[in-house]
Amino acid sequence: MVCFEVSNGQRTVARRLDLPLFAELLHDLEADDHGEAILYNSQVDMEMYRANVRKPPMFEEWCPEGKEEFIRVIDELAAVSAVDLRMSGRYIWNVALDWDTLEPLTAYRSIRTAPRSEDLRVVVRATNNPVW
């Protein structure tokens, strides 16, 4: 794992607004505080990466957007680097980057459709039945 500067990610995504969902990705990079850098995987095992992307969501409350296009693009690539960008309880972005230049090639996101964990904690406290 290597660090990827968020400001560099904003610039590279802004250059690729012609790609599906990249305007939304740029918005999330700019609107939410992800710190100065995020980790990315520079040595992706493509067979495992493709298999993991094809898996259905582990929880029904996460709804993927743009996953089919993401799969189509990575199926044509020999190597990528990868970034998972998460905002607790709201979204998870999966971004495939060019292995050499770290330019974003494709992305999809999963959006949480169920109540956020903060909302669930209120219910748990009200019932006096702590879960975590």
ABEGO torsion letter per residue (X at the ends): XBBBBAAAAAAAAAAAAABBGAAAAAAAAAABBAEABBBBBABBBAAAAAAAAABBBABAABBBBGAAAAAAAAAABABBBBBBBBBBGABBBBBBBBAAAGBBABBBBBBBABBBAAAAAAAAAAAGBBAX
